[in-house]
């Protein structure tokens, strides 16, 4: 009788301890899940090591000079995966810690074992001249030793007025230039589109010049223009189409030329050139040495040696 009482008491104690242990495990799980580790995906609590708020660390060169300052709102360390940085900021210094070469900021970043960084979300690059490149992507790699910023994922680039989307990008953060790689689409604030490849962005002295030597298609409200490349000054709204170009109007007429300039301002769009022009429609063929084409109102003015044949 006595032994049965002891046995019953023991079972009650064990059951109570088990319930206490399970409740404790559940509370720990809730605490870890509420710490905001979404950026790394579905990490299990066993992989979580520690979290550091207001994280900061320094890197020095071989001469013991400060080369980089790495900061973030928080740093979440994992046992078997790269650390996750929230709102990271990487400051790179020149020959002196008083001279800033460039500053990189992002929504999130992984601090890789190699010492490189894999940024995601909104990524900003500011050079020592004060020029800023603003991008957004799921993956932008910063290679600190070679000082390159690379992405092979889709990148959205925000210009002064226009938005560019490309297959990837490559740049040196010390430079005010960068290259959008692969297929590239520029959405102009006028509603027009520029379709091309491997577009170079030159922001030296805030010029905002976009350039490509690849085949280019320009799509406006009523016309389609094809050329061998383009040079576009975003600040002025002036685009020069390189090499041979062909304008196809919405009614099917075509205008062949070279060195065509497209000027966009005050809700107007005009195509101009002083070079040879060949206009062809269903009822006419006209040649001249220059034109001024009002694309919005579909009015074409040809001048200098105009010759035409009407059928």
C-alpha positions in Angstrom: 0.0 0.0 0.0 2.8 2.4 1.0 4.8 1.5 -2.2 1.8 2.2 -4.4 1.4 5.7 -2.8 5.1 6.4 -3.5 4.7 5.2 -7.1 1.7 7.4 -7.6 3.4 10.4 -6.1 6.4 9.8 -8.4 4.2 9.7 -11.5 2.5 13.0 -10.6 5.9 14.7 -10.1 7.2 13.3 -13.5 4.1 14.4 -15.3 4.2 17.9 -13.7 7.9 18.3 -14.6 7.2 17.2 -18.2 4.4 19.8 -18.6 6.7 22.5 -17.1 9.4 21.5 -19.5 7.1 21.6 -22.6 5.7 25.0 -21.6 9.2 26.4 -21.1 10.2 25.1 -24.6 7.1 26.8 -26.1 8.0 30.1 -24.5 11.6 29.9 -25.7 10.3 29.2 -29.2 8.0 32.2 -29.1 10.8 34.4 -27.9 13.1 33.4 -30.8 10.4 33.6 -33.5 9.5 37.1 -32.3 13.1 38.3 -32.8 12.6 39.0 -36.5 14.8 36.5 -38.5 12.6 36.7 -41.6 15.5 37.6 -43.9 17.3 34.3 -43.6 14.2 32.3 -44.4 12.8 29.5 -42.1 15.7 29.2 -39.7 15.3 26.7 -36.9 16.0 27.9 -33.4 18.9 25.4 -33.1 20.8 27.4 -35.8 20.3 30.7 -34.0 23.3 31.7 -31.9 22.9 35.3 -30.8 21.7 38.8 -31.9 23.6 42.0 -31.5 21.8 45.3 -31.7 23.6 48.4 -33.0 26.3 46.2 -34.5 29.6 47.8 -35.5 33.0 46.4 -36.5 36.1 47.8 -38.1 38.6 46.4 -40.7 42.2 47.6 -41.0 44.7 47.3 -43.9 48.3 46.0 -43.6 49.5 49.3 -42.4 46.9 49.2 -39.6 44.9 52.0 -41.1 41.1 51.9 -40.9 39.9 50.6 -44.2 36.2 49.9 -43.5 33.6 50.5 -41.0 30.7 48.0 -41.0 27.5 48.9 -39.1 24.0 47.6 -38.9 20.8 48.1 -36.9 21.1 44.5 -35.8 23.3 41.5 -36.5 21.8 38.0 -36.2 24.4 35.3 -35.9 23.8 31.7 -37.0 25.8 28.5 -36.3 25.9 27.2 -39.9 24.8 30.1 -42.1 26.1 33.7 -42.8 25.1 36.4 -40.3 22.1 38.5 -41.2 22.4 42.3 -41.0 19.4 44.6 -40.8 19.9 48.0 -42.5 23.6 47.5 -43.0 26.0 50.3 -43.8 29.5 49.8 -45.2 31.9 52.8 -45.2 35.1 52.4 -47.2 38.0 54.8 -46.5 40.8 56.0 -48.7 44.4 56.7 -47.7 43.2 58.2 -44.4 40.3 57.4 -42.1 39.2 61.0 -42.7 38.7 60.4 -46.4 35.6 58.4 -47.3 35.7 56.7 -50.7 32.2 55.4 -50.8 29.2 54.3 -48.6 26.9 51.4 -49.2 23.6 51.0 -47.5 20.8 48.3 -47.9 17.7 47.0 -46.4 19.3 43.7 -45.5 22.7 42.0 -46.0 24.4 38.7 -45.4 27.9 38.9 -43.9 29.6 36.1 -45.9 32.5 34.0 -44.5 34.7 35.4 -47.3 34.2 38.9 -45.9 32.0 39.9 -48.8 28.4 41.1 -48.5 25.2 39.9 -50.2 22.8 42.8 -50.1 19.0 42.6 -50.8 16.1 45.1 -51.1 16.9 48.7 -51.6 20.7 49.3 -52.2 22.3 52.7 -52.3 25.8 53.5 -53.4 27.3 57.0 -52.7 30.7 57.9 -54.0 33.2 60.3 -52.6 31.9 62.9 -55.1 28.4 62.7 -53.5 26.9 61.0 -56.5 24.3 58.4 -55.5 23.1 55.3 -57.3 19.8 53.9 -56.0 18.9 50.3 -56.9 16.6 47.5 -55.8 17.2 43.8 -56.3 16.9 40.4 -54.6 20.7 39.9 -54.7 23.6 42.4 -55.1 27.1 41.1 -54.2 29.7 43.5 -52.8 33.2 42.0 -53.3 35.4 44.0 -50.9 38.9 42.9 -52.1 38.2 43.7 -55.8 35.9 46.5 -54.8 33.1 45.4 -57.2 29.4 45.5 -56.9 27.7 42.8 -59.1 24.3 41.3 -59.6 23.0 38.6 -61.9 19.5 39.0 -60.7 17.0 41.5 -62.0 17.9 45.1 -60.9 15.7 48.1 -60.8 17.6 51.4 -61.1 16.0 54.7 -60.1 17.2 57.7 -62.2 16.4 61.3 -61.8 13.1 60.9 -63.6 13.1 57.5 -65.3 13.2 53.9 -64.0 15.5 51.3 -65.6 15.1 47.5 -65.2 17.9 45.1 -66.4 19.0 41.5 -66.1 21.9 42.5 -63.8 24.5 45.2 -63.1 28.2 45.7 -62.5 30.1 48.7 -61.1 33.1 49.9 -59.1 31.8 51.9 -56.2 34.8 54.3 -56.5 33.4 55.3 -59.9 30.4 57.4 -60.9 29.7 55.0 -63.7 28.0 51.7 -63.8 26.8 49.1 -66.3 23.3 47.6 -66.5 23.9 44.1 -68.0 21.7 42.0 -70.3 18.3 43.1 -71.5 17.5 46.6 -70.3 14.3 48.6 -70.3 14.1 52.3 -69.5 10.6 53.5 -68.5 10.6 57.3 -69.2 8.5 59.7 -67.2 6.9 60.7 -70.6 5.4 57.2 -70.9 7.9 56.2 -73.7 10.1 53.1 -73.4 13.7 52.4 -74.5 14.5 48.7 -75.0 18.2 47.8 -75.4 21.1 45.8 -73.8 24.2 46.5 -71.7 23.4 50.1 -70.9 26.1 52.3 -69.4 25.1 54.9 -66.8 27.4 58.0 -66.6 26.6 60.2 -63.6 29.8 62.1 -63.6 29.1 65.7 -62.4 25.4 64.7 -62.3 25.1 64.4 -66.1 22.9 61.3 -66.0 23.8 60.0 -69.4 22.6 56.5 -70.6 24.5 54.9 -73.5 24.4 51.6 -75.5 25.9 50.4 -78.7 23.5 47.5 -78.9 20.3 47.3 -81.0 17.7 49.7 -79.5 14.0 50.1 -79.9 12.2 53.3 -78.8 8.5 53.0 -78.2 6.4 56.2 -78.0 2.6 56.6 -77.9 2.2 56.5 -81.7 5.6 55.5 -83.2 8.2 52.7 -83.0 11.9 53.6 -83.7 14.7 51.1 -84.2 18.4 52.0 -84.3 21.9 50.6 -83.8 22.3 52.2 -80.3 21.5 55.3 -78.4 22.9 58.1 -76.2 20.3 59.6 -73.8 20.8 62.7 -71.6 18.1 62.3 -69.0 18.5 65.8 -67.5 17.7 67.4 -70.9 15.3 64.8 -72.2 17.4 64.5 -75.4 18.1 61.1 -77.0 20.4 60.5 -80.0 19.9 57.3 -81.9 23.1 55.9 -83.2 23.7 54.6 -86.8 20.8 53.7 -89.0 17.3 54.3 -87.6 13.8 53.6 -88.8 10.6 55.2 -87.6 7.5 53.2 -88.1 4.3 55.2 -87.7 1.1 53.7 -86.3 -0.4 53.8 -89.8 2.4 51.8 -91.3 4.5 54.6 -93.0 8.3 54.4 -92.4 11.0 57.0 -92.2 14.6 55.8 -92.7 17.5 58.1 -91.5 20.8 58.3 -89.5 21.8 60.2 -86.4 18.2 60.9 -85.4 17.7 63.1 -82.3 14.6 62.8 -80.2 13.8 65.9 -78.1 11.2 65.6 -75.3 10.0 68.6 -73.3 6.8 70.4 -72.3 4.7 67.4 -73.2 6.1 67.6 -76.8 8.2 65.1 -78.7 10.1 66.0 -81.9 12.4 63.9 -84.1 15.1 65.8 -85.9 18.0 65.2 -88.2 20.0 67.0 -90.9 20.9 63.7 -92.6 19.4 61.8 -95.5 15.7 61.0 -95.2 13.7 58.4 -97.0 9.9 58.5 -96.3 7.7 55.6 -97.6 4.0 55.2 -97.3 1.4 53.2 -99.3 1.0 56.1 -101.7 4.3 57.9 -101.8 8.1 57.7 -101.6 10.0 60.9 -100.6 13.7 61.7 -100.2 15.2 64.8 -98.5 18.2 66.0 -96.6 16.7 66.7 -93.2 13.4 66.7 -91.3 11.5 67.9 -88.2 8.8 65.5 -87.1 6.2 66.4 -84.5 5.5 62.9 -83.2 2.6 63.9 -80.9 0.6 65.6 -83.8 2.0 63.3 -86.5 3.3 66.2 -88.6 6.4 65.8 -90.8 8.4 68.6 -92.3 11.0 67.7 -94.9 13.6 70.1 -96.3 16.7 70.5 -98.5 16.4 68.8 -101.9 13.0 67.2 -101.4 12.1 64.7 -104.2 8.9 62.6 -104.2 7.0 60.0 -106.2 3.3 59.5 -105.6 1.6 56.4 -106.8 
